[in-house]
Amino acid sequence: MLKISGFWRNRDEEFAAIDLGSNSFHMIIAKVSNGQLTIIDRLKESVLLGYGLDEDNALDDISQQRALDCLGRFQQRIAHLPSARVRAVGTRTLRLAVNAAPFLVRAEQTLGVGIHIVSGAEEARLVYQGVAFGIEDDHLTRLVIDIGGGSTELIVGQDFMPSTLESLGMGCVSITKRFFAHGEINKAAIKAAEIYCLQKIEPFENMFRQQTWQRAIGCSGTIKTIASILDQKSGHPAITPDGLKWLIKHCLEAKTIEALNLPGLSNDRKPVFMGGLIVLRACMQALKLNTLEASPWALREGVLFDLLGYDSISDMRERSVTELAKRFHTDAIHAQRTQRIALQLFKQVQAKMALDDRWLDYLSWACLLQEVGLDINHDQFHVHGGYIIEHSHLAGFGYDEQNRLAYLVRNQRKKPDWSILDKLPKEDVAAFVVVLQIFRLACILTRARNEFQDIGWSISVEHGALVFNAPPAWWEAQPLAAAGLAAEANLMKKGPGALTLTHPIGLSD
C-alpha cells in the first residue's frame, strides 16, 4: 500500500495502466481507497512485438494479431472501468513502425481505450517516476537504467524529479534479433553485440559520468531476471561486473539460447535473455558501475501514478508548454492575445463542427508556442518552431500528441503542408484542418501586435467551409488584417478547407 495525494482521501476507485512494450505487454490494476493505493492485479504477456519489425520497419501481420489477441484479453479485465481511469502507452516498436497508425486503430478498438505512443524521453520520465514511487524518500540522487525490448533508458534524478534523460535504441529484443537470431552463443557474437551497444552509449557516457549519484537502480524484465539468477547463485541480488562475467561464461558454455538452464530464467525471458544481458553489461561498463540494485517498479507504475494525478497530465502539459515558451523567450503578452482570439473563434464553431475539448487544448498550446522558432531566426520561424516542438521533451505529451502540436506550429503561416494529413488518423483529419484554419486566422488577426477592439467579427460554417464575417468599420480600420485574410483565402482554395470572406461592397478582393 502506498500513500497518495489527499485528493483521493474520500474516494474508492480502480485504475489501470497498460504498457505495450517491444517484448511484453503489461497491465497493472490498482485500487484507491481511503487515501491509500493498493495494487490488486498484474497481467503480463510475452508478445514479442519487436520481432515483428522487418527491414523497412513494417510490423508484420502475425505480430499484430498476437498483440491484438493480448489486448482482447486485457479488455475483458478492464471492461468495467471508464476510459478515463485507464491509460495505455506504446513504446519504441510502435514509434518505429511505419504502419503503426492503422494498427493502432484496430488496437484501440480491441482494447476499448486510446493508446498513446510516448517519445523516448517521455518513456524515460515515466520509468523514473515509477521507480521513484517504489522506494523510500531518501533524497539521494539516483541513476536509473531500464532495459526494454527495443530501447534502454538512462535517467539521473532526485526524489521524483529526473534531471537527465536519454533513450537509446537498443534493447533485449532488438539486440537478440540482430546478433543472436539463429540462437547460437559464441564469443564473436557477444563481442560484436557489446561493441554495438558501447557505440550507442558512447555519445552520452561522459555526460552521465560527470554526474554524481548515490544509488544505481535497474528495472524491467532483463534486470529483474539477472538479479534473481545472481541471488540464487550467491544469496544476494546485487548485480556486479563479476556476476555478469559469470553469466556470460555460463551462456558460452551452453552454446545455444535453447540450452540455457539457469535458476530464475523463465521460458518467456529465455528467447531475449542474451540481448538484455549484453545491453546491461555494456551500460555498467560504460558508466563504470560496481553494483546495481533491481527495482520491481518501472514504466507501468509511472503511467499509473500519472493517471492518478499525482502530477496531473493536464497540469504537466501546461507546465511543459510554459517552460518551453520561456526557454525560447517568446512574447507572453502576444501569445496570450493570440490565444484569446483563437479560443473565441473556436467556441463559435465548436458545436457545429463537433470539436471536442482536446482540440481546444491543442489550439491553446499552439498559440503559446507560435514563436518559439524566433530564437533561431525570424526567417522561416514557423518551420524552426515546428522542429523544436517535435524534437523537444514535453512531459505529459504522447508521441502523436506532440506531433500534432508541431504540425500546427509548423503550418501557422505561408503555404500549408497538407501532406501532414496523411500522418494523422482518418478520424482526426477534418478536426485538424478546422483547428489549423482557426490558428492561422488568430495569427493574422493579431499580427499587428496591438489591442484592437472587437467590433463584430466572427466565423461561421457554411457547407463545411469557414466563413469570416465582419462589418464595414472593421475592414476599414484593419487594413493589415484585411490583406492577410485575402491572402489566406487564396491559399485555402488549394487545400481541403476553404475560407470565405464577407466583404462590404467596394472592399472585395
N, C-alpha and C positions, 0 to 999 in steps of 0.2 A: 504494500500500500504506500502511495506517495501523496503528500500534501500538495494541493494546487491552490490557485487563486481563490480569494474569498468570494468571488462572483458565483462560485459553484456551491456555496455553503448549504443552500436550501434546495438544491436540485438533485434529481435522481434520473440519470440518463445514460444511455450506451452510445459509444462511438467506435468507429472502425477506421484503421489506416492500412492502406494496401501499397505494397512496394513491388512493382513489375520490373524485376531485375533481369540482367542478362543471363544469369544462371538459374535462379529460383524466383518464384513469386511467393511473397509473404503477406499474410494478413494478421493484424493484431486487433483484438476487440477488448475494449476497456469499459468499465462502469464507473460513473461518478456518483458518489453517494455521501452526503454529509461532509462535503469538502474534501473527501478522500478519493483517490484514483486507484482502482484495482484492475489488474489485467485478468480478464476472465476467459480468454480463449486465444489461441495462436494456431494458424494454419500455414503450412508451407508445402509447396510442391516444386520438384525439380523439373523446370520447363525447358531449360537449355535454349532459351530464345536466341542467344548469341551464336549458337551453332547454325542457326538458320540463315545467317547473312552470307550471300555469295560474294564473288569478287567485285561485283558492282554495287554492293551494299543493298541488294534487294532481299527482302525477307521471304523465304520460301513458304509454300502452301502448307507443308507438313508442320513446320514450327508455328505458323499462325493458328492452325487448327488445335495444336497441342495447348497453345496459350488460351484460346477461346474455350476449350473444354475445362481448363482450370478455372477460368473466370466464371464459367457457368456454375461450377461447384461453390465458388466463393459467394456468388449471388444468392444461392439458397440460404447461406448462413446470415446474410445481412438484409434479406428481403423485407424484414420488419422495420428496418431503420430508414428514417427520412434521408434523402440525399444530402441534406445539409450537415448530417452527422457522419458522413463518410468522405474520406479523401484518398484518392488513388494517384500515384505518381509513377511515371516511367523514366528510365534512366538511359544509359549510353546506347544500347542497341536501338531503342526507339528514337534516339537523337540522330543516329546514323542512317537508319533505314529509309531508302528513297521512297518506299511505298508505305510509309508509316501512316499517312493520312487516311487512306481507305481502310487499312487495318483497324485504326483507332475508332472509326465509325462503327464497325462491327463489334469491336471490343467494348465500347461504351454501351451499345445496345444489349450486349450479353450481360455485362456487369450491372447495368441499371444506373450508373452514375458516370459523371465526366472523369476523364483521365488527363492529368496534367503532365506534360513532358518537361522535366526540370533541366536546367543547364548544369554543366559540371560544377560550377561554383555554388549554385543553389543546392545541388546534391551534397556538396561538402558541408555547407552550412547546416543542413538538416541532419547529417550524420553527427556533426559535432554537438548539435543541440540534443540529439538522442543520447549520446554518451554522457554528456554533462548532467542530464537529468537523472541518470542512473547511478551517479556516485555522490559521495558526501560533499558538502560545500567546504572544500579545503583551501580555497582561494589560491591554489597553486596554478602556475602556468603549465599547460599540458600540450603535448604533441599527440594527435590522434591520427592513426592510419587505418583506413578502411579499404580492404581489397574485395572488390565486387567481381562480377562476371566479366564486365567489359572495361572497367576503369578502376583506378586506385586514387583515393582521395587522401591528401595530406593537409592537415589543419593544425594550426597553433592558436590557442586561445586561453582565456582565463574565465573561470566561473561559466556563465552562459554565453559569453561573447567571443566569437572567433576573430582573430586579428589577421591571420594569413590563411588563404585558401587556395589550393591547387587541385585540379583533377587531371590525372594522367591517363592516356589511352592505353592502358594495359590492365588485364585482369585475369582471373583464373581460367575463364573460358577462352578468351582471345589468345592467351599465351599457350595454353594446351593445344588449341586448334592450330596454331602457327608452327609450333616446334615439336609437338608430340602427337601429331594427327594419326599416325599409324600405331600408336600405343607402345612404341619402343622407347626404352630409357637407356641412354648411353651418355658418355662424357661429352661427346661432340654436341649433342642436342642441348645438354644442360649449359655448356659454355656459351653456345650461340644465344640461348634464351637469356642468360644472365647479362651478356653484353648488350643485347637489345633493350632490356629493362634499365640497365645503368645509363644507357644513352637517353632514354626517356626522362630519367630523373636528373641527369647532368645539368640542364639549364637552370634548375631550381635548387640544387643541393646547397650551394653557398648561401643562398638567401635563408634557407632553413637552418643551416649550421650556425649562422651568425646570431640566431636567436637562442634564448636560454629557456629551457623547460625543466620542471622538476619531476614530471611524470610522463612516461611514454605509454600510450594505450592503443591497443588494436581492437578491431571489431569485425563482425560479419563471419561468414561460414569458414573461410580458409583459416583465419587466425584462431577462431574458437576450436576448430578441429586440431590444429597443431598444438595448441595449449593442452588439449585433452590427451593427445598422444604422449606428449612430454611428461604430463602429470602421471600417467600410468607407468611410464618408464622410470621416472626418477622420484616420484612422490611430490613434485612441485610443478605448478602450471606455468611458471615464468618461462618465456621464450628467450633463449640466448643464442649467440652465434655458435657455441659448441653444440647446443641442441639441434640447430638447423644442420650443422655439419654431419651429425649423426644420422639425421633423417635422409639427407642426400645420399650418404653411404648406403643406407638400407634400401633406398629406391634403386640405386645402381645394382645392388645385389639381386633385387627382384627382376630386373631386366625388362619387364613389361608392366604397364599400368594394371592390367588384369591380374597379375601375380602379386600385387601389393597386398600385404597382410599385416596390418598394424592395428593394435587395440585402440579403439576410438575413431577409426576411419570407417565411415558408413559407406554402403554401396552407392548411395546418391552422390556423395562427395568424391568418391574414388576417381570417376572419369575426368574431373577437373583439378585433382589434387596437385599434380606436378606443376601446372601453370601457376597456381596460387603460392606454392612453396617457393618457386623461383622468384616471383614478384616480391614476396616478403623478405627473402634473403638479400635481394638487391636493395630494397629500401633500408634495411638495417645496416647494410654495408655502406651505402652512400651517406646515410645520416649518422653513422658511427654510433649506433645504439648497442649498448651492452646488455640491455634487458627490455622486455616488452611485456606488459600485462594485458590480458584479454578481457574485454567487456562484453556482456551479453546484450547490451543495448546498441542500437545502430539506427539506420535510416528510418525504418518504420516507426520507431519510438519518437524520433524527431518530428515526423509527419503528424503523429498523434498529438504531440504537445502543441504544434502549430494549430491543429484543428481545434483543440480545446481553448485556444485563445489566450494562452499564457502571454504570447506576444502576437496578438491577433493579426491574421493575414491582411485585413483591410488597413489596419493601422501601420503594419510593416510596409506595405506597398506605398502608402502615403509618405512614410519616412524615407523610403528608398528614393522616391521621386524627388522629394525635397532636398535630400542630401546630394543627389546628382546635379540638381539645378544649382545648388550653392557651389559645388565643386567647380562648375564651369561658368560661374559668375553671371548667371542670367539676370535680366532685369525683372525682379519680382513684381514690381508695380505693373509693368506692361503685361507680364504673363497672367496676372490676376485679372487685368482688364479684358484680355482676350478670353480668358476662362469664363468670365461673367457673361460676355456676349455669346459665346459658344453654347453655354448651358441654357441661356434664354432661347436661342434658336432651336436647340434640341427639344425643349419642352413643348414648342409649338407644333412639332410633327411627330412626337414620340408615339402617341396613341394611334395616329393614322398609319404610321409605318410599323407598328408593333415592335418597337425597340425596347428591349429590356434594360434594366439599370446598369448592367455590366458595360454596355456601350457608353453610358453616361460617364462611367469611370475612365474608360479609355480616352474619351474626349477631354475630360478634365486633366488627365495626366499629360496628354499631348500638348495642351495649351501651356502647361507649366514647364515643359521641356522643349518648347518650339525653338528656342535659341541656344541650346547647348553647343551647337556647332560653331557659333560665332567666336568662341575662344580659339578655334583653329584658323578660320579665315572667313571673311564676310562672303567672298565669292563661293557659291555652292554650299552655304552654311547648312542648308536643309539636308544635303547629302551627308555632310560631316556629322550632323546631328543624328541622322538615322543610323550611321555606323557606330557612333558612340553608344547609343541605346542598345543596339543589337549585341554589342560585344562587352558591355559592362555587366557587372554582377548586381542585379537588382533583387535584393532579398524579398521573398514572398511571391515573386513572379514565376509562373511556369514558362517553359521554353516557348510555347506557342503564343502565350500572352505577351511576352516581351517582344516577339517578332511583330505582332500586330501593332504594338505601340511604335516600334521602329518604322514600320511601313507608313504609319500616319505622319510621323515627323518628317520622314524622307520625302513625302509627297505633298507637303503643305503648300508648295508654290511651284510655278512653272508647269511644264507638261507632265501630267501624272504618268507613272509607270504602271499601266494596267495589267502587266504580266504578273504582278504580285497576286492578283486574284486567283491565279492558278494554284497558289501555295496555300490558299485558305480552304477550309471545309466548305462544301457547296452551300450548306445551310447558313453560312456566315457572310456570303458574298454580298447579298443585297443590303444587309445592315451596314457592312463595312463601307460600301460605296456612299451611302447616305451620310454616315458619320464623317467620312473623309470630306465630302462636299461641305458639310456644316463647319468643319475645322478650317477649311480653306476660306469659306466666307467670313468666319470670325477673324482670320488673319488679315483679310482685305479690309474689313470694316474698322480694324484697329491699327492699320498701318501708319496712320498719321501720328500715332502715339499721343493722342490728346483725349480729353474727356468731352466728347461731343454729346449733345442732348439727343435722347431717343424721341423722335417726333413722328412715330408711327410706322417705322419699317417693320416688316415681319416676313416670315416664309410660310408657305403652304405647299400642299402636294396636290397636283392635278395630273391624272392619268399616269401616275407613278413617277412623275418628274417634279423637281423642286421649282417653286416659283418665288422670286424675291419681289416683295411689294413695298413701295414707298411713295409718299405723296410728293408733289412738285417741289415743295420747300426743301425737302431733304436732298433731292437730286441737285438743286441749285446750290445748297450750302456745302455739299461734299463732292467736289469735282474729282479729287484723287480717288475716293472710293468708287465713284461712278465709273471712272476709266478702268479701274481694276475689275469691277463687276462685268463690264462689257468684254474685257479680255477673257475673263473666266467663263462667260457664256460661250464664247467661241471655242475655248479649249474643251469644254464639256460636250460640245457637239460630236467630238470624235471618240467619246468614251461611253461607258454603259449607263451613265447618269446625266440626263440633260438638265440644263438650268435655264429658266425663262425669267426675263426681267420685265416688270411692268413700268415702262417709262411714261412720263407725262408727254403730251403732244409737244413736238418740237425737240425732244431730247432723245429720241430713239436712235440706237446705233445702227 
